[in-house]
């Protein structure tokens, strides 16, 4: 399986590409925005494609040639304004969904926010609400497609080393999870076709990633 990692230069994306490149049956294509980001992935033996999430859908679709699945790990980041949140976390995500449909890439895994319900939007602080709104509508757009999707809702992200242990279910109590463990969950989702059509929340826990994903 060849997997396009959107947002590969982000922290979750880098962990995911590393894990994929160590897998015997999966290989990564790292979608990056700047040429100077390519050397990291080439050192891992991964292909790279240079595409900006603010490009049009036709340009973006070029990255989807000869891939079997896509994982959207991109985000505008905490230091940008609501304008970039809309352009990357909403419009960028929707364009990748449309590009996948256009190129016949049926497997799509979305990294979302922990809670993207309408209630979460209403209860979010003003500074965070635009992000929740963006993820709410990106998730909804994906659900309305015929793609073989999975939506992953991680808890509060940390840079701690991964433990390989998580708690995953349709709803769990809010908590922390390392970015490395999120990447491990994404890899397990790609390996497990029973996750198609499902979405779940995931935080640190006491169950191995593989077992937690198998039980969803």
C-alpha positions, 0 to 999 in steps of 0.5 A: 500500500502506498500512502499519501501523508498530507501535512507530512512535515508536521509533528504527527506527519513526521512520526507517521512517515517514519513508522510507515517506512519501517513497515514491510507492506506500506510505503509513504509519499510525503506531501510537503509545501517547501522543497527544503523540507524534502531531505528529511523524508528522502533520508527515510527513503520516502517519496515526496510531492511538492503541493501547497494546501492553498493550491487549487484542487487540480494542482493538488490532485497531481499528488494523488497519482499512484497512491492507495490511501491518504492520511490528512494530518495537516493543520494551520497551527496555533500561531496563525489566525482564523483566515489560515484556519479556514484555508488549511483546516477546512478548505485544504481538507475539502480539496484533498477529499475532492482530489481523492475522489477525482483520482479514485483514491478510496481510502481516506483517514482524517486526523480531526480534533477531539470533539467537533460536535455542534456542542463543542463549537458552542462551548469553545473559547473564542480563540479556539472556536474557528478551529473546531468549526473548520474541523466540524465541517471538514469531517462532515464533508468527508462523511457525506462522500462514498470514500472508505473513511476513518476519522480519528479524534485525538486528545490533547497532543503532547511531545512525550515519547509514545508508550504504544498504549491508548484508550480508544472508543466512540467517546472517551474522557478527554485526556492527553496523547503523544503525537507519536502514539497518534501516528501509531494509531493512524498506522493501525487504522491503515492496517485494519479495514474494519475501521472503515466508516468509523470515527473515534476518540483516542487518548493515552491509556493501558491497551496496546494500540493494535488491540485498541483499534481492533476493538473499535 
